């Protein structure tokens, strides 16, 4: 069974308070244009006109050759984290294709997994223990960690 894991609330609150991102920079404050700005905490698209943060995020526990860092979006104001980890969140349900890259539990990339997949495949064939997803049609950064349980 798949679990959709969002950014922990304490980490999101820290970025909102001005904590440095993965590159030691203060998160940038912008206004969402409503077009593909998925919040990594509430797992919903940030509506047009709503303040948001853009920052570098590394969802890995340790530094290593495979611990990628990427740009993410975050609601600038407190938002509610998805409470049902087994329910497909809005940012996944609303998109058809995804760039999927899988990692082992040891945070090592699984070679041959960097592919664009359809949402239907994502539902039916979870292949890896820790896939980190990116939107397939743009370079908007990590949206959600999907784990098998």
N, C-alpha and C positions, 0 to 999 in steps of 0.2 A: 504494500500500500504506500502511496506517495504522501509525504508531508511537505507542506509549503512553509518555509521558515523565514520570517521577516527579521529585520534588524532589531535587536533587543532594545527595549524602551529606554534603558539607562544610557545606552550609546547614542540613541537619537536625541535624548535630552541634553547630553553633553555637547553635541554638535550645535544644537539650538542655542546653547549658552555660550558658544564661541570657542569650544575646544578645537584644537588643531586636528586636521584630517590626516590621512595616511602619509601625506607629504609634508606635514608640519605647517600647513597653510590654514588660515581661517576660512571656513566655508563662505562661498560667495552667495550674496543675497540677490535674488532676481524675482521677477513676476512671471508666472507661468503663462504661456500663450495657449495652453489647453491642448496642445498637440504633441502627445507622446512624452509627457513628463511623469513617469511612474514613481511614486513615493516608495522608497525601500522599507519604510516602517509600516504604513497602513495598507500597502499593496494595492493602492488605487491610483488612477491617474489624477494629477493635481489639476483642478479646473482652471480655466482661463481667468486671469486677473488675481489669482491667489498667490501670496508670497511663497517663495520656495528657496531652498538652499541647493547649491551645486558643490559637490566636494569629491575628493578622492577617497575611495573606500577599499579596504583589503579585508575580506571576510574570513581570513585564515588566522589560526591561532599563532603560528610561528612564521618567521621569515625563512624563505627557501627559494630554490630556483623556480618553483611552480606557483609561488604565492602571488598571483596576479593582483594588481591594483587597477581599479577602473573608476570612471566618473559615475556618480549616482545623483539622483534627485531626492529631496526630502522636504516634506511640508515644513515651512518655516515656523508655523504654529503647531502646538501639540495636536496629534491626531491619534485615533484609536488603532491599536495594532490588531491585525486579524486574529480572532480568537479560536477559530476552528482550523487547525493545521491540516486536516484531511479534506477540507473543502477547497476546490480550486478558486483562488482569489481573483478579483476583478481584472487585475493586470495580466493574468494568464488567460482567463476566460474570454477577454475581449480581443485577443490577438490570434491569428491563424498560424503564424510561423515563428520559430525561435531558433537562434543560434545556440546550440547546446554544447557545452564542454564538460566532460565528466572528470571527477577527481576521486581518488581512493580515500578511505578513512584516514590515511597517513598524509593527506593533502598533496598527493602526487597526481599529475595529469594522467588520464587514461588515453594513450595514443589512439588515434583513429576515431575519436568521439567528437571532434569539432565539426559539426554538421548542422545544416538548417533542417529542422524537423517540423512536422505538422502537429498541431495541438492534439489531434486524434491519436497519433503515435505516442505522444507524451502520456496520454491517459492509459494506453493499453500496454506499453512496453517499457517500463522503467528498467534501465539496464545497469545503472551504476549506483554506488552507494552515496555519492555526494555530487550531483550535477549542479553546476553554477550556470545560470541562464543569462543570455543577453537577447534582446529583441532582434529578430531576424532581419528586419528591413531598415534598420538604422544603427548608428553607433551610440546608443543612449546609455550604455553601461549596464551594470548588473541590476536585475530587478528583484530576484528572489532566489533563495537557495531551495532546491527541491531535493529531499532526501527520501530514501526508502526506509520503511519500518516494518 
